């Protein structure tokens, strides 16, 4: 092969350099690698091949590009355009719009000398109440549609949305409709006793024709669709995510069974829907208000079948009991979500510790009587939150260094063992610990 032929084969129209720099886990600047750059760069190479860009675009791994507070970052030549990115969707947009289409992706661009990311307003959707129906005592079913008549963002079974009240409150509610239906969200809202203001305001003020702002759907309680059998356990209003799961499982003819517990038949929300969806795959348990007379969990959970998964949603006592009775199940096969905190759940004492905000390059002290969320907000840095009890996952934050004391009900045991995320509304550090946060 001639020299000219070799030169021709090595020539590319576009070079993309993606930082995958790796530092020690407690480094105060963090690194692109700690923020997921390795997996994202690998995905970009795969997508480049799928889009058949190989003859004109070279996607390179790069060492530190010295923009650590903004990472993961990439630079694209010959233009010398810098981008930050956080997801596969960001990479798809850069490839399709910039690399293929020649159009800059303004929302991801970095400017010369930029040292911090520009805060992005979270996306909201405007919903209108189409129908309100009392499901049972203190529970109402709400059918919500798009204010502009368009299809709503898709969701997966187990997902929730947050509603924003005129009082400035934000509350999470599971989506109880069929995920295949794109023009309506179904919620079940129970009047909490005592109420912190959210459910009470919604039930007293939200009527047919009213408008309400909501977050995009998020999912902390997904189905594992690789499971051979799904055992669903719901208590009271905990039926709502199970309804969405049931729609999908029945459509796919998956093996499943729902155990639904309530004091009596009159107290069962969404009972007609549960019967219609699950049919003979539904067992109702009426305990008369005495949990010991409800589901026989030792029997139900004694011997899991091969690749069986269990999902529980409901009162804290039910969730705790299922987790205890299924403690011998294989790791990752037990899934849970609860809507309130057990009164005796907080038994650990709070100690003083510190956090280092890697993107801000700021150290903050967290006293025993304040949460990380309180201290971060006190420093003028806004972080979204909802329940502030470690139940909803809204304040989930990437952890770049340090050993946290997890107190939330969102992360699984394996998530906590990995230790790269924490809920800053409730989880803490031990005395004298410094946690490095991706903030």
N, C-alpha and C positions, 0 to 999 in steps of 0.2 A: 504493500500500500504506500502511495506517495505521501510526502509531507503535506501537500495541499489537501489530499483526501482526509488525513488525520485532523488537520486544522478545521476542515469543514464539519467533521463529525463532532468536534468539541465546541462548536459555536452554538450559543443559545441567544435568542432574542431577549429573553427576560431571565434575570436571576433573582430568586427570593431567598433571603437569609433569615431563618427563624432561630431566635435565641433559645437554646435548651440548657443554659448554664445551670450548674448544680452547686449549691453551697451546703455547709453544715446546717442542720435543721434549726439551730438556734441563732443563725446569723441575722443581725438586726435589719438587714436590707431585704431579706428573703431572696428568692430567685425565681426565674421563669420556670425552672423545672418543678419547684415546689408548688407552682400555680397550675401545673398540668401541661406545660409546654411540650414535653416529650410525646405524649399521646396525641396532642393536637397536631404536631408537626408530622407524625406518622400518618394521621388521617389525611392531612393535606397532600402528602405524596400519593396515597391511595386514590384520592379524588382526582389528582392530576393525571394519573394513569387512566382512570375511568373516562375522563374527559379528553384523553388522547393529546395531552399537552407536552409529552415527553420530548418531541423533536425541537420544540422552540422554547420550553420553559424548564429551568433547572431549579428544584426546590432543595435548598441546602440547610444542613444543620450548622448553627453558629455558636461560638462561645459568647461570653458576656458582651452585650451591646451597650452596657452602662446606662440602661434606662429601667433599672430594677423596680422602681416604685410604680412603673406603668405596666409591667409585664403581665402575660407573655407579649412579646413584641416581635415584629418582623420589619425588614426593610426591603423594598422592591426596586431593583435597578433595571434600566438605566435612569429612571426618573428620580430615584432617591426618595421615594415616598415611604413614610413610616406609618405602621398601623399597630394598634393594640387589639387583642382579640381574647375571647374567653370561652368560646363554644364552637362546635362544629358548624352551627348556623352562621357564625361570623366568618369562618373560613370559606364556606360555600359562597357567601356574598362577595368576599374579596376575589375569589377565583372567577365567579361568573360576571361580576360587574367590572373589576379592574383588569384582571389578567386576560379575560376573553373579550369583554366589551369595551375596554379602554376608558371606563368611567370611574372616577374616584369615589370611594366609599367614605363620604364626609363624616359620618357618625363615628367611624373608627380611626380616623386620621389623627396623628400626633403632629404637633407644631414644633418648630425649632425652639429648643430651650424649655419645652413644657416639662414640668416636674410633678404634676399631679393630674389625675383624670378629672375631666369636667363632670360634675354630678349630673346624672341622668334622671329625669323624672320618671318614676315607675309608670308603666302603661296601665291605663284604666279603661274600663268599658262601661257604657251607660245602659242600664237595663230598665225595663218597664214591667210592672206587675200586670200579668195577664189574668191570673186567677188566684184566688185564696180560698182554701178549703180547710175546715177544722178536721184534723185527722183523729184526735182523741183528746182527752183532758190535757190542756196546756200545750198542745202541739198543733201547729198549723202547717199545712202544705202550701208552698208558694210556687207558682209557675211564672218564670221570668223570661222575657223575650228581649231581643235587641231593640233599642229605641229607634233605630233606623230601618228596621225590618230585614236586616241582613242576617246571614248565618252567624252563629256564635262561635268563638274559638273552640276547637275540639278539646276533649278531655278523655282521660283514661279512668277506668273504674277505681274507686278509692280516692279520687281527687276532691278538692274543695275549692271554694272561692271565698274571698273576704268581702263583706259588705261594709260600707262606710256610712255611719249615721250622721245626722245633722248636729249631733252633740260632739262630733269629732272622734267618735269611737270606731274601732275596726274589729270586726268579729268574723271568725271562720265558720263555714257551714259546708258539710259534705254535699256533693252533687248526687242526688238520688234518682236521676232519670236514666234513660237509655243513652249510652255514649254514642250510639249511631244516629240519634236524633239531634240535628245541628241547630234547630230553630228555637229551642227552649231548654232552660235550666230548671230543674226541680229541686227545691230545698225543703227540708223539714226543720222548723224552728220551734224549739221548746222554751217556754218561759222559765228561766232559771230562778230558783228560790234559795237564797236571796239572789237577785239579779244585780250585776255590776253596771246595768244601764243599757247594754246592747240589745239583748233579746227583748227586754221590756219595751224599749223604744220602738223596735221594729214591729212587734206584735200590736202595739197600740197606735202606730202612726202609718204603717205601710199598707195601703189599700189598693184595690184594682185601679189601674191607670196611673199610679204614682211612679216616679222615677227614682232610681237608686244607683250610686256608683259602686263598682265592684272591681276586684283585682282579676287578673287572668287566672285560669285554673292552675293549681299546683298539686302535686301528689306526694304525700309522705307515707301512703298506705297502699302501694300498688299490688296487684295480683302477680304472682309468679306463674306465668303461663307455660312454664316447662314442667310444672307439677303434674303428677299422675292423678291426684285426687285433691280436692279443695274442701276442707271442713270449715264452715263459716259459723261463728258464734256471735250473736248480737244480744245486747240487753237494752230494752227501751229505745231511745232515739238513736242508739248505735246501729239500728237497722238501716239507716240512710245510705251509707256506702255499700252495704251488702245488696241493696236493690240494684245499684249500678253494676256490681259484680255479677249478680244473677242474670241480668240481661245478656251480658257477654258470654258467660259460661253456658247458658242454655242455647244461645245461638250457635256456639261452637260445639255443642253436645259434649261438653266436658263433664267428667265425673265430679260430683259435688254434693254437699248436703248442708242445709242451714238449720242450726239450732237457735231458736228465738225465744228469749225469756222475758217475762213481764209479770207484774203482780196478778193480773187477771185479763180476760179477753177484752174487756172494756178499755184497758189501759194500753193496748197494743197499737202503736202508730204504724201506718202503712200496711195494715194487716191484709187488706184486699189485694194490694199489689204483690205482697210476699206470696200469698196463696196462688195468685195467677201465674207468677213467674216460676216458682219452685215446685208447685204441685205436690207430688209425692216425695219430693226431696226436701220437705220442710217438716220439722218437728217443733211443736210449740210446747213451752214449759211455763206453767203458771205456778208461781211460788207463794201467792197470797201476801207478798211483802216480806217473806222470810227467805233470804238467799240460800239458806241451807236446804230448802225444799225445792230448789230450782233444778238446773241442769246437773246431772250426775257426771261431773267433770272427770273424776278418776276413771270411770268406765269409758267415757267418750275418748279420752286422751291416753288410755293405758298403752295400747300397742299401735303405733303409727304404721300404716302400710308403706310399701316402697315408694319413696318420693312423694309422700303425702305432706301437704302444708295446711296449717291452721291459721285462721284470721279471726281476731276478736276485736270488737268495738263496743264500748258501753261504759258503765260506771267503773270507777277505779277499782272497786273490790272485785268485780268480775274479771277485769283485765289482769289484775295481780294473781287471782286464782288460776286462770288459764296458764299464765306464764309459769307458775309454780308447778302445776300438774303436768305441764309439757316440758319441764326442764330437762328431761332425758331425751327429747327429740333431737334429731340432727341439727347442727348449727345452721341458721338461716331459714329454718322451716317454720318458725313461729313468728307471726306478724301481728302487730297490735296498734290500736289508736284509741285514745280516750279523750273526752271532752272537758273533764274537770280534774282537779288535783285532789287526791285523798287528804283529809284533814291532818293525818299524822305522817304524811310523806316526807316532810322536811325535818330530819333528825340530826343532820350534820351542822356543826357550828361553822360560822363564817370567820375566816382569817383575812388579814391584810396581805395583799400581793400587788404585783404591778403588771401592766400590759405595755407592750411596745407596738405602736401602730406603724407597720412597715412602710406603707405608702406615704404616710404623713411624716415619718421619722420623728415621732413624738412618743415620749414615755409618760405614762399616767399611772398614778397610784390609786388602787381600789381599796377603800376602807371596808371594814366588816359590815357596815350598815348601808352600803350601796352596791348595786350590781355593776358589771362591766358596762352594760347598756346605759345606766345612769351616768357613769363617769365619762363615757365617750360622748354622749349628748351634751354633757356639761362643758366639754371642750369645744363645742360648736360643730361637731361632726354628726350629721343626721344618719340614723340607721333605722330602717323600717322594722316595726314590730306590731304584734297583734295581741296575743293572749298574755304575754309576759309571764307565763307560768311554765314554759318549756314544753308546751303541748302542740303548737302549730307549725313550728319550723320557720316562721317568717324572718327571724333574726339570725338564721344560720350564717355562720362566718367561717371562712377558711382559717385554719390554724397552721402557722408556719413553724412554730417552735414552742417548746415548753410542754409541761405535762398538766392537762386540765383535770378538774374534778367534775365529771359529767353528772348533771342532775335532771336532765331533760327526759321526756318520754317519746322523743322522735327518733333519735339515733338507735340503731340496733346494737347488740353487744359487739358484733364484728366491726361496725362503724366506729364504735368507741375504742376498740382495740387498735384500729388503724390510726386513729387520733389526728386526722387532718381537718376536722370540722368541729364546731361547738356552737351551742345556743347561748349567746352572750346575755340573754335576759335573766338566766338562772344559774348556769354553770359557772364555775369559779376556778381559781388557782389555789394551791395550798400556801401556807404561810411562807412568805419570802420568795415565792415562785415568780418568774417573769414569763408571761405568755406573749408570743409574737403573733400578732393578728394581721391578716391581710386587709387592713383598713388604712 
